[in-house]
């Protein structure tokens, strides 16, 4: 646990010995199967979470049931929004879907809050991480409002390519539609056009990227 905290928390060297020991002994480790769902918001506050192994998708859900993916977390990423309830004036409702079998470590909210209140380095890190995440979210909504769906689909395919390290993506049209906050039929129509243009090859459950440069220019 100490090694994980040293690698993922930039403020670790600035903590007192007793603060380090507190974190080491109070952090909990959980195994979550692929497809597990977690909800954050209101009175539900898990604490600060670290993805030790695996991949998760953080998203919001509309009243009608539609989804928009905000960002993904992979090995070594820290999720500060899972502890949003301990921050005054920050009221958000988020969901997280575990996309692969994952190991997630959680710093209890009270432990993190206590250390943050007594150590300016921790407080600075928290604000920096929050600012970074909200900048990402604002950029996403800017894309959602001002970019066309084809461009957003292209960006999403490139993101999945980077995550998987392969041009051959095992992903469904439904999953892409959830990422984009659009209908499955729209994704299917656009992928057919991409295939016609020689950018991708589509088969059941598989999308193969044939021309990365062309995809990046959509």
N, C-alpha and C positions, 0 to 999 in steps of 0.2 A: 504493500500500500504506500509506503514511504516513497518508493521509486516512482510510482505513478503520480503522486502529488508533486514531487520535485519536477517532473517532466511537464506537467500540465498547468501548474500554478506559478506564473512569473514572480509573484510576491513571496514565494516560499523562503528564499534566503533572508527576507526582511522580517520574518516572524520570530517571536521569542521561542525559546526551547519549549516552554509549557504550552504555547499555542500550537506548535508543530505536533507535540504529543497528543494534544486534545483532538486535533484533526485525524491523526493516525488511528486513534482508538474509537472515534465516534463515526467515522465514515462507514457506511454500510454498502455491501456489494450484492447486486441482484442479477440473476440470469433471466432474461426475457426471450421467449420464443418469437420467431418471425410471425408477424401479424398481431402481436400484442398492442393494445391501445392504452394510452395514458391521457388524462385530461388535466389541464392546469387552469386555474381561474377561480374567482370567488374565494371560498374558504379552503379550497384544495391547494395546498402548497407543499411540494415535495422537498424543496431545498435546492441547493446548487448541484447539478448533475454532471458527471464526467462520463463520456463514452469510452470505456476501457477497450472494448472490442465491439465491432458491429457497425450498423448504420440505421439511422432513424430519420423520419420525415416529420417536420413540424408544420402544421397547417391550421387554417381557420375554416369554420363551417358556417355557411349562410343559413338563415331561418328556413329556407326552402330545401336545405340539405346539400347544396353545392359546396365544393371544396376548392381552396386555393393553397398550393404549397408555398410556404414562406421561405424555408431553407432546409437543408439537410445537415445532419451531424454524423461525423465519422470518427474513427479511432483517434482519441486524444482531444476531441472537441469538448468544450465546456458550455453547458446550457445554463445561463444566468436567468433566463426568462421563466424557468421552472420554479424560481424562488421570488417571482415578481410580487407575491402577496406581502412580502416583508418590507416592500418599498412604498412609502406613503404616496398616495395620488396615482399609483400605477395599477389600473384595473383592466386586465386583459383576459380573454378567454382563448385558450389554445389547446390543440390536441396534438399528440405525437403518436405516430405509427412506427413500430419497430419493423424495419424492412428486411433484416437478416437476424438470425439468432444473435443476441447481443448480451454483453455484460456491462451493466451501468452502475457506477458508484455514486452515492448520494451523500453530500455534506448536509446534515440537518440544518434547517433554516435558522434555528436559534443559535447554533454553534457558529455558523457563518456570520450572522448578524452581530454576535458578541465580538468576534475577531475584527470585523469590519469597523465597528464603532471605536475600537481601541487602536487601530492601526491605519494610518492614512494611506499607506501603500495598497492595502486591500480595498479601501474605499475608492481610490483612484482607478484601480483595475476594474472594479465593478462598474463604475461610471463609463469607463472607456469601452468595456464589453457591451454595455447597454446601448451606448451611442453607435457602436459599430453595427449591432443587430438592427436597430431602428433605421439606420441609414440604408442597410440592405433591404429592409421591408419597404421603405419609401421609394427606393429605386424600383423594386418589384411592382409597386402600385402605379408608379409612373409608366412603366412598361405596359402594364395592364390597361391603363387608360388611353395612352397615346400610341402604342405600337399595335400593328395588326397581328392577328392570331398566327399567321404563317411564320412571322418573324419570331414570335414567342415559342412556337413549336420547334423551330430550328435551334434556338438557344437551349431549350430543354433537352433535345436530343444530344447536343454537344455536351451538356452537363452530365447526362447519363453516360456518355462515352468516356468522359474524364473520370467518373466514379468507378466504372467497370474496367477501364484500361483496355477496352476492346471496341472494334467497329461493329461487332455483332452484339446487339442489345436484346436481352431476354426481357421484353416489356410489352404489356398489352395496351391496346388503344384506350381502355378504361383508365389505366394508371396514368397515361399521358393527359387524358381529359381532366383528371383530378388535379394534376400538377398545374394545369392551365386555367382551371375554373371555367371550363367550357363543356359542350356536349360531345359525347363519344362520336357522334355522326360527323361533327366538324373535323375532328382529328382524322377520322377515316378518309374523309374527302381530301384533306390536305396531303395526307400520306400518299394517296393515289396520285395526286399531282406531282409530289416529290419523286415518286417512282417513275412517272412518265417523263420527268425531266432528267432522269438518270442520276438522281442524288442519293436515293435509297433503294433497297430491295425489301419488299414486305412479304412476309410469310406468316403462318399461324404462330403467334406468340414471339415472333422474332422480327426485328428491324435491323437490317444491315446497312451501315452507312458506306456508300460507294465513293462519294466526292465530298470530302470535308471542307475544302475551300469554297465550293459552290454552296454548301449548306450554310457556311458562315456569312454568306452574302445575301441570304434570303431576307 
